[in-house]
Amino acid sequence: MILERINGPEDVKKLNQNQLIRLSEEIREFLIEKISVTGGHLASNLGVVELTIAMYRAFNFPEDKVIWDVGHQSYTHKILSGRKSDFDNLRQYGGMSGFPKRSESRFDAFDTGHSSTSISAGLGIAQARDLQKEQYKVISVIGDGALTGGMAYEALNNAGRMKTNFIIVLNDNNMSISENVGGISTYLSSIRADEGYNLLKKNVSQSLSAIPVLGDSMVHALLRTKNSIKQLFVPGMLFENMGITYLGPVDGHDVKRLEHIFREAQKIDHSVLIHVMTKKGKGYAPAEKNPAAFHGVGPFEIETGLPKAPKKYPSYTDVFSEEICRMAEKDRKIVAITAAMPDGTGLSEFAKRFPKRFFDVGIAEQHAVTSAAGMASVGLKPVVCVYSSFLQRGFDQIVHDVCLQNLPVVFCLDRAGLVGADGETHQGIFDLSYLSLIPHMTVMAPKNLWELRSMLHFAMELGRPVAVRYPRGEAYRGLEEYHQPVEYGRAEMLIEESETALCAVGSMVSCAEHIREKLKAKGHPCTLVNGRFVKPIDTDMIDRLAKNHRTIVTLEENVLRGGFGERVTDYAHKHHPEIKVINIALPDDYVEHGNVSVLRSMLGIDSDSILERINREVYGADYSSEKGNE
């Protein structure tokens, strides 16, 4: 096998064209085999195999720097840079990340995980290169989807002012170019990439400008004429008008052609964008047929593409999807907004049933939030559905456009808390903190699937900004018998006893339920409270607990700083200083990738770790030794 001989960039450069074709096939086979076991991002990686190989032949990595937008398409890059042996532990705790990480390899120039950032990062690296008088090349790879993000256009606007080489690769696996301009475009790209042509343009402009009086006007007239003609034939005029040379479109699965255009692009003395057409999921029929379903996958059967562990029970996303559609049937003012995640957030069914009331704004969370504010200001009931970590990108818009005006926008935050294998950039562990600090915002978290439904109805009728956050995965089906109506700012007393009170929110309620059972088995009375509201917290409930409890233990799947526990502690210390408050939360840090159960144990928020801490700090017992004697 050719892949067995590839341990770095120099090995790729030694191959002939036939070997390169075989290498592409072997890489796809390798990716399908490995990801079917570990899970990961499949379709996007299958689509950029030849593109990555061509870059490894045309550039000198790691001296040259490549920045991958989002980074979920960097698996071939990791293989070619000598990390193929690490794929058995892909996205596992302590194993290789599914995204580029500078701490993992010198070939990873910049950590990524969120969208539309690669041009900005690459531009910054190129500017630093020039200031430090270095000579390496900088390549930013961005997808057509990521190009919908406003940050990408801000960066393009600045890239047009570069006076030295900076290469942007537009990986287009969705847009199409009409056939009648394809041949002309390819021809013009070859001419315009040619060093002689660009030198001629520069010399002609300089010569005309030197003509007294008429020179500058002749240059401007020539440019106007040229641009008018190019507008008819060249699809990249948006970039050209920004001052960025456009090359393409290029077949993203033709290594020879890609290598040639990459080498020519290096000769251009300013920013250049290479438009590459690829097929997402290429080489694996199920992924080609349904690339969205194979964007991020768990372990699957290679023969069929079906999951190895089919879902038994509905997820929180499923529950949300069903309930929002049921609500929209009765209320025509309900509209749904997502930022390029209709499948992931559960809005696909809503889009089918209510297409005129569904808005996919692309990867543009800032726009999603402010457009929702606009809708709310004139009487609609917008629901913004987004992953917790992605809503961070719209923070300013939540503050100024939604909450300042106290507009009734409902934020449904999927993937809240620990999400596992996607790692630091995707863990939804900051939302309780950053949302709770905003005036006029209400923040809730359901304990189970039935409470999620109730909270959606409550949020829709509240008439002010509200966020409902829920975790990834199967919806909790316990505690069904406890279903008090949702009242603004009121916690739910589940079981009232004395001595120690466990006050948990969201996903941690089920954990608190198990801890209470273990404490009861040891003879310790214990109260169980479902916090429900993170903002406002139920101060009346704290007053009630203070009457017959010595300790309150708060539990949340969020960082401690600024979260639920700190708010409870602050109130208790001011009004009930005799009460001891223990906060169970995540540390003030980023959480790496790994299985969620492993991460919870490592971070001390699993039931055994929490129970050990309670026994130690409340009862003075060594739970670890007790556990060993069971």
ChimeraX attribute file (.defattr): number of C-alpha atoms within 10 A of each C-alpha:
attribute: neighborCount
match mode: 1-to-1
recipient: residues
	/A:1	9
	/A:2	15
	/A:3	20
	/A:4	9
	/A:5	9
	/A:6	21
	/A:7	16
	/A:8	17
	/A:9	21
	/A:10	15
	/A:11	16
	/A:12	22
	/A:13	16
	/A:14	11
	/A:15	15
	/A:16	10
	/A:17	10
	/A:18	8
	/A:19	15
	/A:20	21
	/A:21	15
	/A:22	14
	/A:23	22
	/A:24	24
	/A:25	16
	/A:26	16
	/A:27	22
	/A:28	22
	/A:29	14
	/A:30	17
	/A:31	21
	/A:32	23
	/A:33	15
	/A:34	19
	/A:35	21
	/A:36	21
	/A:37	18
	/A:38	18
	/A:39	21
	/A:40	26
	/A:41	22
	/A:42	30
	/A:43	29
	/A:44	26
	/A:45	25
	/A:46	28
	/A:47	27
	/A:48	28
	/A:49	25
	/A:50	26
	/A:51	24
	/A:52	25
	/A:53	24
	/A:54	26
	/A:55	20
	/A:56	23
	/A:57	23
	/A:58	19
	/A:59	22
	/A:60	14
	/A:61	21
	/A:62	16
	/A:63	14
	/A:64	15
	/A:65	22
	/A:66	24
	/A:67	27
	/A:68	31
	/A:69	28
	/A:70	22
	/A:71	24
	/A:72	24
	/A:73	26
	/A:74	22
	/A:75	29
	/A:76	23
	/A:77	26
	/A:78	24
	/A:79	20
	/A:80	22
	/A:81	23
	/A:82	15
	/A:83	18
	/A:84	23
	/A:85	12
	/A:86	14
	/A:87	22
	/A:88	14
	/A:89	16
	/A:90	25
	/A:91	24
	/A:92	23
	/A:93	19
	/A:94	11
	/A:95	16
	/A:96	22
	/A:97	26
	/A:98	24
	/A:99	29
	/A:100	27
	/A:101	18
	/A:102	13
	/A:103	11
	/A:104	14
	/A:105	14
	/A:106	14
	/A:107	22
	/A:108	23
	/A:109	23
	/A:110	21
	/A:111	20
	/A:112	23
	/A:113	20
	/A:114	18
	/A:115	24
	/A:116	28
	/A:117	24
	/A:118	29
	/A:119	30
	/A:120	20
	/A:121	21
	/A:122	28
	/A:123	23
	/A:124	14
	/A:125	20
	/A:126	25
	/A:127	17
	/A:128	12
	/A:129	15
	/A:130	14
	/A:131	9
	/A:132	9
	/A:133	9
	/A:134	10
	/A:135	12
	/A:136	16
	/A:137	21
	/A:138	26
	/A:139	27
	/A:140	22
	/A:141	23
	/A:142	25
	/A:143	23
	/A:144	17
	/A:145	19
	/A:146	24
	/A:147	23
	/A:148	18
	/A:149	21
	/A:150	17
	/A:151	19
	/A:152	18
	/A:153	17
	/A:154	12
	/A:155	19
	/A:156	22
	/A:157	16
	/A:158	16
	/A:159	28
	/A:160	19
	/A:161	13
	/A:162	18
	/A:163	13
	/A:164	18
	/A:165	21
	/A:166	27
	/A:167	28
	/A:168	27
	/A:169	20
	/A:170	22
	/A:171	26
	/A:172	23
	/A:173	19
	/A:174	12
	/A:175	10
	/A:176	9
	/A:177	11
	/A:178	8
	/A:179	9
	/A:180	9
	/A:181	15
	/A:182	17
	/A:183	12
	/A:184	13
	/A:185	23
	/A:186	17
	/A:187	14
	/A:188	18
	/A:189	20
	/A:190	16
	/A:191	14
	/A:192	19
	/A:193	25
	/A:194	16
	/A:195	15
	/A:196	12
	/A:197	13
	/A:198	16
	/A:199	12
	/A:200	11
	/A:201	11
	/A:202	11
	/A:203	12
	/A:204	13
	/A:205	17
	/A:206	14
	/A:207	11
	/A:208	16
	/A:209	17
	/A:210	12
	/A:211	12
	/A:212	8
	/A:213	9
	/A:214	11
	/A:215	15
	/A:216	16
	/A:217	13
	/A:218	15
	/A:219	17
	/A:220	13
	/A:221	11
	/A:222	14
	/A:223	13
	/A:224	12
	/A:225	12
	/A:226	11
	/A:227	16
	/A:228	12
	/A:229	11
	/A:230	16
	/A:231	14
	/A:232	10
	/A:233	16
	/A:234	22
	/A:235	20
	/A:236	20
	/A:237	18
	/A:238	12
	/A:239	20
	/A:240	20
	/A:241	13
	/A:242	16
	/A:243	19
	/A:244	25
	/A:245	24
	/A:246	26
	/A:247	29
	/A:248	23
	/A:249	24
	/A:250	21
	/A:251	18
	/A:252	23
	/A:253	23
	/A:254	14
	/A:255	21
	/A:256	16
	/A:257	13
	/A:258	24
	/A:259	21
	/A:260	15
	/A:261	20
	/A:262	21
	/A:263	16
	/A:264	16
	/A:265	26
	/A:266	22
	/A:267	16
	/A:268	21
	/A:269	16
	/A:270	19
	/A:271	27
	/A:272	28
	/A:273	23
	/A:274	23
	/A:275	23
	/A:276	22
	/A:277	24
	/A:278	25
	/A:279	20
	/A:280	25
	/A:281	25
	/A:282	22
	/A:283	17
	/A:284	19
	/A:285	13
	/A:286	18
	/A:287	21
	/A:288	18
	/A:289	13
	/A:290	13
	/A:291	20
	/A:292	18
	/A:293	16
	/A:294	21
	/A:295	18
	/A:296	17
	/A:297	19
	/A:298	19
	/A:299	18
	/A:300	20
	/A:301	14
	/A:302	16
	/A:303	9
	/A:304	9
	/A:305	18
	/A:306	15
	/A:307	15
	/A:308	13
	/A:309	10
	/A:310	9
	/A:311	10
	/A:312	7
	/A:313	12
	/A:314	15
	/A:315	18
	/A:316	27
	/A:317	25
	/A:318	18
	/A:319	17
	/A:320	23
	/A:321	18
	/A:322	16
	/A:323	18
	/A:324	21
	/A:325	19
	/A:326	12
	/A:327	15
	/A:328	18
	/A:329	14
	/A:330	9
	/A:331	11
	/A:332	12
	/A:333	15
	/A:334	21
	/A:335	24
	/A:336	26
	/A:337	26
	/A:338	26
	/A:339	25
	/A:340	19
	/A:341	19
	/A:342	21
	/A:343	15
	/A:344	19
	/A:345	23
	/A:346	23
	/A:347	26
	/A:348	16
	/A:349	15
	/A:350	22
	/A:351	20
	/A:352	10
	/A:353	14
	/A:354	17
	/A:355	13
	/A:356	10
	/A:357	16
	/A:358	21
	/A:359	20
	/A:360	16
	/A:361	18
	/A:362	19
	/A:363	22
	/A:364	24
	/A:365	26
	/A:366	22
	/A:367	17
	/A:368	23
	/A:369	28
	/A:370	19
	/A:371	20
	/A:372	26
	/A:373	27
	/A:374	16
	/A:375	17
	/A:376	25
	/A:377	16
	/A:378	9
	/A:379	12
	/A:380	17
	/A:381	25
	/A:382	26
	/A:383	26
	/A:384	25
	/A:385	27
	/A:386	26
	/A:387	25
	/A:388	25
	/A:389	21
	/A:390	24
	/A:391	24
	/A:392	17
	/A:393	16
	/A:394	16
	/A:395	17
	/A:396	13
	/A:397	19
	/A:398	25
	/A:399	18
	/A:400	14
	/A:401	18
	/A:402	25
	/A:403	21
	/A:404	15
	/A:405	15
	/A:406	20
	/A:407	26
	/A:408	27
	/A:409	31
	/A:410	26
	/A:411	26
	/A:412	25
	/A:413	25
	/A:414	27
	/A:415	26
	/A:416	28
	/A:417	28
	/A:418	27
	/A:419	23
	/A:420	25
	/A:421	24
	/A:422	23
	/A:423	23
	/A:424	21
	/A:425	18
	/A:426	24
	/A:427	24
	/A:428	31
	/A:429	29
	/A:430	23
	/A:431	23
	/A:432	28
	/A:433	20
	/A:434	14
	/A:435	24
	/A:436	20
	/A:437	13
	/A:438	16
	/A:439	13
	/A:440	20
	/A:441	23
	/A:442	24
	/A:443	24
	/A:444	27
	/A:445	28
	/A:446	28
	/A:447	25
	/A:448	22
	/A:449	24
	/A:450	19
	/A:451	21
	/A:452	23
	/A:453	18
	/A:454	16
	/A:455	21
	/A:456	24
	/A:457	15
	/A:458	16
	/A:459	25
	/A:460	19
	/A:461	12
	/A:462	15
	/A:463	15
	/A:464	19
	/A:465	25
	/A:466	27
	/A:467	25
	/A:468	23
	/A:469	26
	/A:470	28
	/A:471	25
	/A:472	19
	/A:473	16
	/A:474	17
	/A:475	22
	/A:476	22
	/A:477	13
	/A:478	14
	/A:479	15
	/A:480	12
	/A:481	7
	/A:482	14
	/A:483	13
	/A:484	12
	/A:485	12
	/A:486	17
	/A:487	12
	/A:488	17
	/A:489	18
	/A:490	19
	/A:491	25
	/A:492	20
	/A:493	15
	/A:494	16
	/A:495	16
	/A:496	13
	/A:497	14
	/A:498	18
	/A:499	17
	/A:500	25
	/A:501	27
	/A:502	23
	/A:503	30
	/A:504	29
	/A:505	27
	/A:506	29
	/A:507	23
	/A:508	26
	/A:509	27
	/A:510	20
	/A:511	18
	/A:512	27
	/A:513	21
	/A:514	15
	/A:515	23
	/A:516	23
	/A:517	14
	/A:518	16
	/A:519	16
	/A:520	12
	/A:521	10
	/A:522	9
	/A:523	9
	/A:524	15
	/A:525	17
	/A:526	23
	/A:527	21
	/A:528	23
	/A:529	23
	/A:530	26
	/A:531	30
	/A:532	29
	/A:533	24
	/A:534	27
	/A:535	26
	/A:536	19
	/A:537	23
	/A:538	18
	/A:539	17
	/A:540	12
	/A:541	16
	/A:542	22
	/A:543	14
	/A:544	10
	/A:545	23
	/A:546	22
	/A:547	12
	/A:548	14
	/A:549	20
	/A:550	16
	/A:551	22
	/A:552	25
	/A:553	21
	/A:554	25
	/A:555	28
	/A:556	28
	/A:557	25
	/A:558	26
	/A:559	24
	/A:560	22
	/A:561	17
	/A:562	17
	/A:563	26
	/A:564	30
	/A:565	27
	/A:566	19
	/A:567	19
	/A:568	22
	/A:569	22
	/A:570	13
	/A:571	15
	/A:572	20
	/A:573	13
	/A:574	9
	/A:575	14
	/A:576	15
	/A:577	13
	/A:578	13
	/A:579	19
	/A:580	18
	/A:581	21
	/A:582	20
	/A:583	19
	/A:584	26
	/A:585	23
	/A:586	24
	/A:587	14
	/A:588	12
	/A:589	9
	/A:590	15
	/A:591	20
	/A:592	22
	/A:593	28
	/A:594	24
	/A:595	17
	/A:596	16
	/A:597	13
	/A:598	15
	/A:599	20
	/A:600	18
	/A:601	14
	/A:602	12
	/A:603	15
	/A:604	19
	/A:605	21
	/A:606	19
	/A:607	20
	/A:608	18
	/A:609	18
	/A:610	20
	/A:611	21
	/A:612	21
	/A:613	20
	/A:614	22
	/A:615	15
	/A:616	14
	/A:617	14
	/A:618	15
	/A:619	11
	/A:620	11
	/A:621	14
	/A:622	14
	/A:623	18
	/A:624	15
	/A:625	10
	/A:626	10
	/A:627	10
	/A:628	7
	/A:629	7
	/A:630	5
